[in-house]
Amino acid sequence: MISAMRSKLGPKVIGGVIAVVAFVFIFYGIFVPGSSSSKGPGVAGEVNGETITYSEFSRALNQRVEFFKSMMGGKVSEAQLEQFRIGESVFKELTQRKVLGQVARKQGFYPSEEQIRDQIVKMDVFQKDGRFDRVTYKNVLSANRLTPVRFEELIGQDIMEQNFKVFLGQLAVVVEDEVTRELKSAKDRHKVKYVYLDNESARKLLPKDLKPEDQSKRLNEKVAEIGKLVLPLLSSGADAKVNAALKDAKVVVKISDWLSAQSNVIPGVGSVRSVQEDLYSMKKGDPAKSFSLMGGTLFAVSVAHEDFDPKRVSEKDRSAAFSKIQNEKQGDIVKRFVDDFMKDARVSSNSEMIKSGKGGGMPLTFGD
């Protein structure tokens, strides 16, 4: 793969592909206060004989945990971390980085020491009185558990990222038809008036003494009964009557925001992707319909629809659509490179450390 691409696009550009794919996995959060990792004995694993240290693994794991905390309101339990297999995911990304870095060095694409040095001295975090300060440089690295050698390796990979972007810009070709389809997907918009009856609310309408084995059948019958009552009222605009009919279920008629193929979540309902083709095919004036979702039933009628109009598309919209498509194609290319380079990699892991996130001199186990 590499030799074929080199002949087409040149060695400097290919260098970015090999090494910087790896870089994007890990170079985040280095200069964030409190990002220092704890030390521990032993190693997390080896990739083709190159060690993944506990410090590397722990730093990456801590950053990933902080990310999950930010996504989950600041709290994450040990059970959740185990459920999401955070340690395994982090280790996999580290192995991919190691393999791709090894390929980059073998192919001779690593930047020169002068290029790395020039990049570092320009970084604001190492400046004092407007100039690069070596003492500040060492102190910042020390505070973040990084040696100059290790940091310079990361910067070398950062430089190659720029080549990577140039390369992907050539590979990820976007044609006008793709941009038009993307814009149409975003600009075909719909508004619906709806009532969402979740399964739990519907069960509250069933008899209290109902046997468990009869609940599913009676629930379906109850929803069908409600549909026969609600759908004609919703179609005719008798919202007050709908609300009165569903008072015991504590649900009311609402109107959605603009929906498109790219924004298909209704607050309080969730994703309507599974029914969006039928939902969006409704036009204003069509009768209301019912849609079965995973958690309940949606009764909806179209109240507004806007078709994609090419004349109303701004250059900003077109540029955003182009970038979205290009980024998606770039992501596919990255995955292809990662998969290709990992095929022949020999990886061993300290499974207990990866699972627990704690250091220790456990033996390494080779994977398949």
C-alpha positions in Angstrom: 0.0 0.0 0.0 2.7 2.5 1.0 4.9 1.9 -2.1 1.9 2.3 -4.4 0.8 5.6 -2.8 4.4 6.9 -2.7 4.7 6.6 -6.4 1.5 8.6 -6.9 1.8 11.3 -4.2 5.4 11.4 -3.2 7.3 10.3 0.0 7.0 13.5 2.0 3.2 13.4 1.9 3.0 9.6 2.6 5.2 10.2 5.7 2.3 12.2 7.2 -0.1 9.3 6.7 2.0 6.8 8.4 3.0 8.6 11.5 0.4 11.1 12.2 -2.5 8.7 12.1 -0.9 7.4 15.3 -0.4 10.9 16.7 -4.1 11.8 16.7 -4.9 9.0 19.2 -3.0 10.3 22.1 -1.7 13.9 21.9 -4.5 15.6 23.9 -4.5 17.2 27.3 -0.8 17.2 27.9 -0.8 20.8 29.2 -3.9 20.6 31.2 -3.6 21.4 34.9 -3.8 18.2 36.9 -3.1 16.0 33.9 -0.1 14.4 35.5 -0.2 10.7 35.8 0.7 8.5 38.7 3.7 6.3 38.5 3.6 2.6 38.8 5.9 -0.4 38.2 5.8 -2.7 35.3 4.7 -2.2 31.7 1.2 -2.3 30.1 2.4 -4.1 27.0 4.8 -4.5 24.1 4.3 -3.9 20.4 6.9 -5.5 18.1 9.3 -5.4 21.0 8.7 -1.7 21.9 7.3 -1.1 25.4 4.1 0.6 26.3 5.0 1.8 29.8 2.7 2.1 32.8 3.2 5.8 32.7 2.1 6.1 29.1 -1.0 3.9 29.7 -1.9 5.6 32.9 -1.7 9.1 31.4 -3.9 8.1 28.4 -6.3 6.3 30.7 -6.7 9.3 33.0 -7.4 11.6 30.1 -10.0 9.2 28.8 -11.7 8.9 32.2 -11.8 12.7 32.5 -13.5 12.8 29.1 -16.1 10.3 30.2 -16.7 12.3 33.4 -17.3 15.5 31.4 -19.8 13.6 29.3 -21.6 12.1 32.3 -22.0 15.1 34.6 -18.7 14.8 36.4 -19.2 11.3 37.8 -18.2 7.9 36.5 -18.2 4.7 38.5 -15.8 1.7 38.4 -18.7 -0.4 37.1 -19.2 2.1 34.2 -15.6 2.1 33.3 -15.6 -1.7 33.2 -18.8 -1.7 31.2 -17.3 0.7 28.6 -14.0 -1.3 28.6 -12.0 2.0 28.8 -8.7 0.3 29.6 -8.9 -2.0 26.7 -9.9 0.8 24.3 -7.0 3.0 25.5 -4.5 0.2 25.2 -5.7 -0.6 21.7 -5.1 3.0 20.6 -1.7 3.0 22.1 -0.7 -0.1 20.2 -2.0 1.4 17.0 0.1 4.5 17.7 3.2 2.4 18.4 2.8 0.4 15.2 2.3 3.4 13.0 5.2 5.2 14.6 7.4 2.2 13.9 6.4 2.2 10.2 7.1 5.9 10.0 10.6 5.6 11.4 11.4 2.5 9.2 10.3 4.4 6.1 12.5 7.4 7.1 9.7 9.9 7.3 10.5 11.4 10.7 11.3 15.1 10.7 14.7 16.5 11.4 15.9 17.7 14.8 16.0 21.2 13.5 12.3 21.0 12.4 11.3 19.7 15.8 13.3 22.3 17.7 11.9 25.2 15.6 8.4 24.0 16.4 9.0 23.8 20.2 10.7 27.2 20.6 7.6 28.9 19.0 5.1 27.4 21.6 3.7 30.0 23.9 3.7 27.6 26.9 7.5 27.7 26.9 7.9 31.4 26.5 9.2 33.9 29.1 9.4 37.6 28.3 8.6 36.9 24.7 11.3 34.3 24.2 11.8 30.6 24.6 13.0 29.7 28.1 14.8 26.4 28.7 14.0 26.4 32.4 10.3 26.9 31.8 10.5 24.2 29.1 11.9 21.6 31.6 9.6 22.6 34.4 6.4 22.3 32.3 7.5 18.9 31.0 8.4 17.7 34.5 5.1 18.8 35.9 3.4 16.7 33.2 5.6 13.7 33.7 7.3 14.1 30.3 10.9 13.9 29.4 12.3 16.2 26.6 13.0 13.1 24.5 9.5 11.9 24.8 8.0 15.3 24.2 10.1 15.9 21.1 8.9 12.6 19.8 5.3 13.8 20.1 6.2 17.1 18.4 7.8 15.2 15.6 4.5 13.4 15.1 2.7 16.7 15.3 4.8 18.0 12.4 3.9 15.0 10.3 0.2 15.7 11.0 0.4 18.7 8.7 1.7 16.5 5.9 -1.1 14.1 6.7 -3.8 16.8 6.2 -2.2 17.7 2.9 -2.3 14.1 1.8 -5.9 13.5 2.9 -6.9 16.7 1.1 -5.7 15.0 -2.1 -7.1 11.5 -1.4 -10.5 12.6 0.0 -11.9 14.0 -3.2 -15.4 15.5 -2.8 -17.5 16.0 -5.9 -20.4 18.5 -6.4 -23.1 15.9 -6.4 -22.0 14.8 -2.9 -22.2 18.3 -1.6 -25.7 18.8 -3.1 -26.9 15.5 -1.5 -25.5 16.6 1.9 -27.1 20.0 1.6 -30.4 18.4 0.7 -30.2 16.1 3.6 -29.7 19.1 5.9 -32.1 21.6 4.3 -35.1 19.4 3.7 -36.9 20.3 6.9 -40.1 19.2 8.7 -42.1 20.2 11.7 -44.6 17.8 13.3 -47.3 18.2 15.9 -47.2 15.1 18.1 -48.1 13.2 21.2 -45.6 10.7 22.5 -47.0 7.9 24.7 -44.1 6.0 26.3 -44.7 2.4 27.3 -44.4 3.1 31.0 -47.1 5.8 30.9 -49.3 3.5 28.8 -49.0 0.7 31.4 -50.4 3.0 34.0 -53.6 3.1 32.1 -54.0 -0.7 32.3 -56.1 -2.5 35.1 -54.1 -2.8 38.4 -54.9 -6.5 38.8 -53.7 -7.5 35.3 -51.6 -10.7 35.2 -48.0 -10.2 34.0 -48.4 -12.6 31.2 -51.3 -10.6 29.9 -49.7 -7.2 30.1 -47.9 -7.2 26.7 -51.1 -8.0 24.8 -53.3 -5.6 26.7 -50.6 -2.9 26.3 -50.7 -3.2 22.5 -54.5 -3.2 22.6 -54.5 -0.1 24.7 -52.1 1.8 22.5 -54.3 0.9 19.4 -57.4 2.1 21.3 -55.7 5.4 22.1 -54.6 5.7 18.5 -58.1 5.4 17.2 -59.2 8.2 19.5 -56.2 10.5 19.2 -55.3 10.4 15.5 -58.5 12.0 14.1 -58.4 14.7 16.8 -54.7 15.4 16.1 -55.5 15.7 12.3 -58.4 18.1 12.9 -56.4 20.3 15.3 -58.5 19.5 18.4 -55.4 19.6 20.6 -57.4 20.3 23.8 -59.5 17.2 23.3 -56.3 15.1 22.8 -54.9 16.5 26.0 -58.1 15.7 27.9 -58.2 12.2 26.5 -54.6 11.6 27.6 -54.8 13.4 31.0 -54.4 10.2 33.0 -51.2 9.4 31.1 -49.8 12.9 31.7 -48.9 13.6 28.1 -49.8 16.6 26.0 -49.7 17.7 22.4 -46.4 19.4 21.4 -44.8 20.8 18.2 -41.3 19.8 17.3 -38.5 22.0 16.2 -37.3 21.8 12.6 -36.3 18.2 11.8 -34.0 16.9 9.1 -32.2 13.7 8.2 -29.2 15.1 10.2 -31.2 16.3 13.2 -33.7 13.6 13.9 -34.0 13.7 17.7 -37.2 15.1 19.3 -36.7 16.2 22.9 -38.6 13.9 25.3 -39.0 11.3 22.5 -35.5 10.5 21.4 -34.3 9.4 18.0 -36.9 9.0 15.3 -34.3 7.7 12.8 -36.0 4.3 12.6 -39.2 5.9 11.3 -37.9 9.1 9.7 -38.6 8.0 6.1 -42.3 7.6 6.8 -42.5 10.5 9.2 -40.9 12.9 6.8 -43.0 11.7 3.8 -46.0 13.3 5.4 -47.1 16.6 4.0 -49.2 19.4 5.6 -52.8 18.3 5.3 -52.1 14.6 5.5 -53.9 12.6 8.2 -52.0 11.9 11.4 -50.1 8.6 11.7 -48.8 6.4 14.5 -45.1 5.3 14.6 -43.8 2.6 16.9 -40.5 3.5 18.6 -38.3 1.5 20.9 -39.7 3.1 24.1 -43.3 3.9 23.0 -45.6 5.2 20.3 -45.5 8.5 18.5 -48.7 10.0 17.1 -47.8 12.8 14.7 -49.1 15.0 11.9 -47.1 17.3 9.6 -47.6 21.1 10.3 -44.7 22.5 8.1 -42.3 21.4 5.4 -39.5 23.2 3.6 -37.9 21.7 0.5 -34.2 22.1 -0.3 -33.8 25.2 -2.5 -30.3 25.5 -4.1 -30.8 29.2 -4.6 -31.0 29.8 -0.8 -27.7 28.0 0.0 -25.0 30.3 1.2 -21.3 29.8 0.6 -20.9 29.1 4.3 -23.5 26.3 4.1 -21.7 24.8 1.0 -18.3 25.1 2.7 -19.6 23.3 5.8 -21.1 20.5 3.8 -17.9 20.1 1.8 -15.8 19.9 5.0 -18.2 17.4 6.6 -18.0 15.1 3.7 -14.2 15.4 3.4 -13.8 14.8 7.1 -15.9 11.6 6.9 -13.8 10.4 3.9 -10.6 11.2 5.8 -11.9 9.2 8.8 -12.4 6.2 6.5 -8.9 6.5 5.1 -7.4 6.7 8.6 -9.3 3.5 9.6 -8.0 1.7 6.5 -4.4 2.6 7.3 -4.8 1.6 10.9 -6.3 -1.8 10.0 -3.6 -2.4 7.4 -0.7 -1.7 9.7 -2.1 -3.7 12.6 -2.4 -6.9 10.6 1.2 -8.1 11.2 1.8 -6.4 14.5 2.9 -8.6 17.4 1.2 -7.3 20.5 1.5 -8.5 24.1 -0.5 -7.0 27.0 -0.5 -6.9 30.8 -4.2 -7.8 31.0 -4.6 -7.2 34.8 -3.1 -3.8 34.6 -5.2 -2.8 31.6 -8.4 -4.0 33.3 -7.6 -2.4 36.7 -5.6 0.7 35.5 -3.0 -0.1 38.2 0.7 -0.8 38.0 2.2 -4.1 38.7 4.7 -6.6 37.5 2.2 -9.0 35.9 3.4 -11.2 33.0 2.6 -10.2 29.5 0.1 -12.3 27.4 0.4 -12.3 23.6 -2.8 -11.9 21.7 -3.8 -13.6 18.5 
